[in-house]
Amino acid sequence: MSAEILLEVEDLWVTYWSRSLFGLDRKPFHAVKGASLTIRRGETLGLVGESGSGKSSIANAVLGLVPAGSGAIRFGGTDLTSMGTRYSPDIRSQIQAVFQDPYSSLNPSMTVEDLVTEPLRVHTKMDRSERRARAAELLKLVSLSEEHLGRHPHQFSGGQRQRIAIASALALEPKLIVLDEPVSALDVSTQNQIINLLYERRDAMGVAYLLIAHDLALVHHISDRIAVMYLGHVVEEGPSDRVYHSPAHPYTRALLDAVPLLDPEAQRQRRAARKAAPAHETPRVSATACPYKNRCPHAMPRCHAEMPPSYPVDGGGTAACFLLDETTSSKASPALDGAAQ
């Protein structure tokens, strides 16, 4: 892909500090540990992993909602980490967000017109009539109509509220939209409608997406590339089809094995095998070992002593796994091969 890099995250650390009585003995929690990723103009990067993996912390750091502890975030060549959480108006207008819950992301006291035109009021010199006309255009883009402008969020379904949130995010024609679990609070049929809408707007406007989700099958459907996170680390990244059909990291394989199968008998066999597998100890944080070592069926002694670097993977991308080290194995374990059902 030859498109220009729009967003570059390099060796990013995001740290939160625990609160204690009188502010004494505060302890750090590293939510993101040296993560690196890139997004090109007009591209969708899917960021997946289970809850607590650090996905939303990366999103919040990109949005300027939390500061980066160290590392760099560059947007269109501009260093965002030097701005902390005080992005310039120009940057704010170019990076927008759609959050998980449309029931809480929209101010219930505001009309749809106010919600959709608020970015225009803050970042442009349009008068009210111009803003209203633009709002009507935006609602049409998300399959709503001008008659909805005077209504309040409680008068809409969850899917319609998410369409309103998307219309607001598109108002300034941003270069990047961060989508943090944008469909997880919706029913399946509505999810498909929203995903198709995002597809259409991306192709029509050339906007790039950072899509945060835990559902690898959904992410594969909409993303050009996928990055997989585990305990704050990016353990694998690459083209969407390669990661989904030929995962190189054992954790990615485990995520795919969690996707339900259409064949009931195959699903029963998988469930039985999972129950028969020995239990793994709770993961422990270690700066000198593979973060997945305690759950990995392929763990080797070096996995408990060294942090694996990112190795190139056939088909594109990288994975942080010693199975890809030529001095250990000529290729990834055959157990990782095969497409998702």
C-alpha positions in Angstrom: 0.0 0.0 0.0 1.5 3.3 -1.1 -0.8 5.8 0.6 0.8 8.3 3.0 1.0 7.4 6.7 -1.6 9.4 8.6 -1.1 8.2 12.1 2.0 6.7 13.6 2.2 5.3 17.2 5.7 4.4 18.2 6.7 2.6 21.4 3.7 4.1 23.3 3.3 3.6 27.0 0.2 4.7 28.9 0.3 4.5 32.6 -2.4 5.0 35.2 -1.8 5.5 38.9 -3.8 3.9 41.6 -5.4 6.1 44.3 -4.8 5.5 47.9 -5.7 7.1 51.2 -4.1 10.6 51.6 -2.3 10.0 48.2 0.3 7.7 49.8 1.8 4.6 48.2 0.4 5.2 44.7 1.2 2.4 42.3 1.5 2.5 38.5 -0.5 0.3 36.2 0.9 0.1 32.7 -2.1 -0.2 30.4 -0.1 0.1 27.2 3.5 -1.2 27.0 5.6 -0.1 24.1 2.9 -0.4 21.4 3.6 0.6 17.8 1.2 0.8 14.9 0.5 2.9 11.8 -2.6 3.9 9.8 -2.5 5.2 6.3 -4.9 7.7 4.7 -8.2 6.1 3.9 -7.2 2.9 5.7 -9.0 1.0 8.5 -6.9 -0.6 11.2 -8.7 -3.0 13.5 -7.3 -3.2 17.0 -8.5 -6.3 18.8 -8.0 -8.1 22.1 -10.0 -9.0 25.2 -11.1 -6.6 27.8 -8.1 -5.0 29.6 -5.7 -5.5 26.8 -5.1 -1.8 26.3 -7.1 -1.1 23.2 -9.2 1.8 24.5 -6.1 3.3 26.3 -4.4 3.6 22.9 -7.6 5.1 21.5 -7.8 7.6 24.3 -4.1 8.5 23.9 -4.6 9.2 20.2 -7.7 11.3 21.0 -5.7 13.3 23.6 -8.0 12.2 26.4 -5.1 10.7 28.4 -1.4 11.6 28.2 1.2 9.3 26.8 3.7 8.2 29.5 6.4 7.8 26.9 6.8 7.1 23.2 5.4 9.1 20.3 2.1 9.7 18.5 2.4 11.5 15.2 -0.5 12.6 13.1 0.1 13.9 9.6 3.7 14.5 10.7 2.7 16.5 13.8 3.9 15.3 17.1 0.9 15.0 19.3 2.7 13.7 22.5 4.3 17.2 22.9 0.8 18.6 23.2 -0.2 16.3 26.1 -4.0 16.5 26.3 -4.2 20.0 24.9 -4.5 19.4 21.2 -4.8 22.5 18.9 -8.3 23.2 17.4 -6.9 22.2 14.0 -5.9 18.7 15.2 -9.2 18.3 17.2 -11.1 19.0 14.0 -9.2 16.3 12.1 -9.5 13.5 14.6 -13.1 12.6 15.7 -14.6 9.7 17.6 -17.6 7.5 17.8 -18.0 5.7 21.2 -19.5 2.4 22.3 -22.8 3.4 23.9 -25.1 5.7 21.9 -27.3 6.0 24.9 -24.7 7.9 26.9 -22.5 9.5 24.2 -25.2 12.0 23.2 -26.3 14.8 25.5 -30.0 14.1 26.2 -30.8 17.8 26.6 -29.7 18.7 23.1 -31.6 18.4 19.9 -30.2 16.5 17.0 -29.5 19.8 15.2 -27.5 21.0 18.2 -25.6 17.7 18.5 -24.6 17.5 14.8 -23.8 21.2 14.4 -21.8 21.6 17.6 -18.5 20.8 15.9 -19.4 23.3 13.1 -20.2 25.9 15.7 -16.9 25.4 17.5 -14.5 25.0 14.5 -16.1 27.0 11.6 -17.5 30.4 11.0 -20.8 29.1 9.5 -23.9 31.0 10.6 -26.9 29.1 12.0 -28.7 28.6 8.7 -25.5 27.3 7.1 -25.0 24.9 10.0 -28.6 23.7 9.8 -28.3 23.0 6.0 -25.1 21.1 6.7 -26.8 19.1 9.4 -29.6 18.1 7.1 -27.0 16.9 4.5 -25.2 14.9 7.2 -28.4 13.2 8.4 -29.1 12.2 4.8 -25.7 10.6 4.6 -26.6 8.4 7.5 -30.1 7.5 6.3 -32.0 10.0 8.5 -34.0 13.0 7.4 -34.2 16.7 8.1 -37.4 16.2 10.1 -35.3 14.6 12.8 -33.3 17.7 13.5 -35.7 19.0 16.2 -35.9 15.8 18.1 -34.0 14.6 21.2 -31.9 11.4 21.5 -34.4 9.6 23.7 -36.8 9.6 20.7 -34.6 7.4 18.7 -33.5 3.7 18.7 -30.0 2.7 19.5 -29.0 2.3 15.9 -30.4 5.7 15.0 -28.5 7.3 17.9 -25.3 5.8 16.6 -26.1 7.2 13.2 -26.5 10.6 14.8 -23.1 10.2 16.5 -21.5 9.2 13.2 -23.1 12.2 11.5 -21.6 14.5 14.1 -18.2 12.9 13.7 -18.3 13.4 9.9 -19.4 17.1 10.2 -15.9 18.5 9.9 -14.8 16.0 7.3 -12.0 14.6 9.5 -9.0 12.6 8.3 -9.3 10.0 11.1 -12.2 8.7 13.2 -11.6 6.5 16.2 -14.4 4.0 16.5 -14.3 2.5 20.1 -16.6 -0.5 20.1 -19.1 1.3 17.9 -21.6 -1.6 17.5 -21.2 -3.7 20.6 -24.2 -2.2 22.3 -26.5 -2.9 19.3 -28.4 -5.9 18.1 -27.0 -8.0 15.2 -29.1 -6.6 12.4 -28.4 -3.0 13.5 -24.7 -3.8 13.8 -24.7 -4.8 10.1 -26.4 -1.6 9.1 -23.9 0.5 11.0 -20.9 -1.4 9.6 -22.2 -1.0 6.1 -22.7 2.7 6.7 -19.1 3.1 7.9 -17.9 1.2 4.8 -19.8 3.6 2.5 -18.6 6.8 4.3 -15.0 5.6 4.2 -15.1 4.9 0.5 -16.9 8.1 -0.3 -14.9 10.5 1.9 -11.5 8.8 2.2 -11.6 8.9 6.0 -9.3 6.6 7.9 -10.6 4.5 10.9 -9.0 3.2 14.0 -11.6 0.5 14.9 -11.4 -0.8 18.5 -13.3 -4.1 19.1 -13.0 -7.5 20.7 -14.8 -9.4 17.9 -12.1 -10.6 15.5 -14.6 -11.8 12.9 -16.3 -8.3 12.8 -12.9 -6.6 12.6 -11.8 -8.8 9.7 -15.0 -7.8 7.8 -14.3 -4.1 7.8 -10.5 -3.7 8.3 -7.6 -3.5 5.9 -5.2 -4.4 8.6 -5.5 -5.9 12.1 -3.4 -5.4 15.2 -3.8 -7.8 18.1 -3.2 -6.7 21.7 -2.6 -8.8 24.8 -1.8 -7.3 28.3 -0.8 -4.0 26.8 1.4 -5.4 24.1 0.8 -5.5 20.3 1.5 -9.2 19.8 0.6 -9.5 16.1 -0.2 -7.2 13.2 -0.7 -7.5 9.4 -3.1 -7.6 6.5 -6.6 -8.5 7.6 -7.0 -11.7 5.6 -3.6 -13.0 6.6 -4.1 -12.4 10.3 -7.6 -13.9 10.2 -6.9 -16.9 8.1 -3.2 -17.6 9.0 -2.6 -16.3 12.5 1.1 -16.4 13.5 0.7 -15.8 17.2 -0.9 -18.3 19.6 -3.1 -15.7 21.2 -4.5 -14.7 17.8 -5.3 -18.3 17.2 -7.0 -18.5 20.6 -9.2 -15.4 19.7 -10.2 -17.1 16.5 -11.0 -20.3 18.4 -13.5 -18.3 20.4 -15.5 -17.4 17.3 -18.7 -19.7 17.3 -18.8 -22.4 14.6 -21.9 -22.9 12.4 -21.5 -26.7 12.8 -23.1 -27.7 16.2 -21.0 -30.9 16.4 -17.8 -29.1 15.7 -18.7 -26.5 18.3 -19.4 -29.3 20.9 -16.0 -30.9 20.1 -14.2 -27.6 20.6 -16.0 -27.0 23.9 -15.1 -30.5 25.1 -11.4 -30.0 24.2 -11.4 -26.6 25.9 -12.7 -28.2 29.1 -10.2 -31.0 29.0 -7.3 -28.7 28.6 -5.3 -28.0 31.8 -5.9 -24.8 33.5 -3.3 -22.0 33.2 -2.2 -19.8 36.0 -3.3 -16.2 36.1 -1.1 -14.0 33.8 1.6 -12.1 35.6 3.1 -8.8 34.5 6.8 -9.2 33.5 9.1 -6.9 31.6 11.5 -9.7 30.8 9.2 -12.5 29.5 6.5 -13.1 26.9 3.2 -11.8 28.3 1.4 -14.8 27.0 3.7 -17.4 28.4 1.4 -18.8 31.1 -1.5 -19.4 28.7 0.4 -20.5 25.6 0.4 -24.2 24.7 3.7 -23.7 22.8 5.6 -22.0 25.5 9.3 -22.7 25.6 11.9 -22.1 28.4 13.1 -18.9 26.7 9.5 -17.6 26.7 9.8 -17.3 30.5 13.1 -15.6 30.3 13.0 -13.2 27.3 10.6 -10.8 25.7 10.1 -11.9 22.1 10.8 -9.2 19.5 8.5 -8.8 16.4 9.4 -11.2 13.6 8.3 -10.8 10.0 5.5 -13.2 8.9 4.9 -14.7 5.5 2.0 -12.9 3.9 2.8 -9.6 5.6 3.0 -8.1 9.1 4.8 -9.2 12.2 4.2 -11.3 15.3 6.0 -11.2 18.6 6.5 -15.0 19.1 9.7 -17.1 19.3 8.0 -19.7 17.1 8.9 -17.4 14.2 12.6 -17.3 15.2 14.5 -19.3 12.6 16.9 -20.4 15.3 14.0 -22.1 17.1 11.7 -23.1 14.3 11.7 -22.6 10.6 8.1 -21.3 10.7 5.1 -21.0 13.0 3.8 -24.1 14.6 1.4 -26.1 12.3 -1.1 -25.8 15.1 -1.5 -22.1 14.2 -2.2 -22.8 10.5 -5.7 -22.9 9.0 -8.5 -20.6 8.4 -11.2 -19.5 10.8 -14.4 -21.3 10.3 
